């Protein structure tokens, strides 16, 4: 596995199957790597998860029809540089950040946390989940579409907000526009992002991007072509880290 890494989250439907440029750095961007000449600071689990997501620039979202295929696909992505999965994979890769996406109910959030998830994502703001994780070690990334929703999520305690569906809202130009009034809000761009476009999102102010089919190609999943997933993960990992470190 490369020293650079991205982050992997399982979508809600799949985690159940497991049962388991030279542009200036924008305000709000946080660098989480410590200098070798500086003493290591003790970070909480939540802060470590935040740092891993921000340092990598990529959250890979895996969907598959069976747990077995998902496990193989996730391992291929990890070999290519992705750093997260659930339940069985936490035993194989205990130091990775594990996440579950499309969490819509508090019951599902609790199940995911018990299965080993370190972060949760939703396409909307689920207040019950936001309240439940407050003061704890689990990172919850609620989804928001409008400035009002973004501010509501941030004021309610969200450490990071997912901008969804970003492609339908104007893509990286929308992220750039949002960062002007909200430079202090860490944003994850999600929906319809390709490996070729991900760098622009990060340059424009996104802390990270969600990649789904861009890494876990549907044809590759259906044909169990895990070498293709490995190569796509490698490419996303390289570009994500390159963009974050500009």
Secondary structure in CASP SS format (residue, H / E / C, confidence):
PFRMAT SS
TARGET T0000
AUTHOR 0000-0000-0000
METHOD secondary structure of the structure
MODEL  1
X C 1.00
X C 1.00
X C 1.00
X C 1.00
X C 1.00
X E 1.00
X E 1.00
X E 1.00
X E 1.00
X E 1.00
X E 1.00
X H 1.00
X H 1.00
X H 1.00
X H 1.00
X H 1.00
X H 1.00
X H 1.00
X H 1.00
X C 1.00
X C 1.00
X C 1.00
X C 1.00
X C 1.00
X C 1.00
X C 1.00
X C 1.00
X C 1.00
X C 1.00
X C 1.00
X C 1.00
X C 1.00
X C 1.00
X C 1.00
X C 1.00
X C 1.00
X C 1.00
X C 1.00
X C 1.00
X C 1.00
X C 1.00
X C 1.00
X C 1.00
X C 1.00
X H 1.00
X H 1.00
X H 1.00
X H 1.00
X H 1.00
X H 1.00
X H 1.00
X H 1.00
X H 1.00
X H 1.00
X H 1.00
X H 1.00
X C 1.00
X E 1.00
X E 1.00
X E 1.00
X E 1.00
X E 1.00
X C 1.00
X C 1.00
X C 1.00
X C 1.00
X H 1.00
X H 1.00
X H 1.00
X H 1.00
X H 1.00
X H 1.00
X H 1.00
X H 1.00
X H 1.00
X H 1.00
X H 1.00
X H 1.00
X H 1.00
X C 1.00
X C 1.00
X E 1.00
X C 1.00
X C 1.00
X C 1.00
X C 1.00
X C 1.00
X H 1.00
X H 1.00
X H 1.00
X H 1.00
X H 1.00
X C 1.00
X C 1.00
X C 1.00
X C 1.00
X C 1.00
X E 1.00
X E 1.00
X E 1.00
X E 1.00
X C 1.00
X C 1.00
X C 1.00
X C 1.00
X H 1.00
X H 1.00
X H 1.00
X H 1.00
X H 1.00
X H 1.00
X H 1.00
X H 1.00
X H 1.00
X C 1.00
X C 1.00
X C 1.00
X C 1.00
X E 1.00
X E 1.00
X E 1.00
X C 1.00
X C 1.00
X C 1.00
X C 1.00
X C 1.00
X H 1.00
X H 1.00
X H 1.00
X H 1.00
X H 1.00
X H 1.00
X H 1.00
X C 1.00
X C 1.00
X C 1.00
X C 1.00
X C 1.00
X E 1.00
X E 1.00
X E 1.00
X E 1.00
X E 1.00
X E 1.00
X C 1.00
X C 1.00
X H 1.00
X H 1.00
X H 1.00
X H 1.00
X H 1.00
X H 1.00
X H 1.00
X H 1.00
X H 1.00
X C 1.00
X C 1.00
X C 1.00
X C 1.00
X E 1.00
X E 1.00
X E 1.00
X E 1.00
X C 1.00
X C 1.00
X H 1.00
X H 1.00
X H 1.00
X H 1.00
X C 1.00
X C 1.00
X H 1.00
X H 1.00
X H 1.00
X H 1.00
X H 1.00
X H 1.00
X H 1.00
X H 1.00
X H 1.00
X H 1.00
X C 1.00
X C 1.00
X C 1.00
X C 1.00
X C 1.00
X E 1.00
X E 1.00
X E 1.00
X C 1.00
X C 1.00
X C 1.00
X C 1.00
X C 1.00
X H 1.00
X H 1.00
X H 1.00
X H 1.00
X H 1.00
X H 1.00
X H 1.00
X H 1.00
X H 1.00
X C 1.00
X C 1.00
X C 1.00
X C 1.00
X E 1.00
X E 1.00
X E 1.00
X E 1.00
X C 1.00
X C 1.00
X C 1.00
X C 1.00
X C 1.00
X C 1.00
X H 1.00
X H 1.00
X H 1.00
X H 1.00
X H 1.00
X C 1.00
X C 1.00
X C 1.00
X H 1.00
X H 1.00
X H 1.00
X H 1.00
X H 1.00
X H 1.00
X H 1.00
X H 1.00
X H 1.00
X H 1.00
X H 1.00
X H 1.00
X H 1.00
X H 1.00
X H 1.00
X H 1.00
X H 1.00
X H 1.00
X H 1.00
X C 1.00
X C 1.00
END
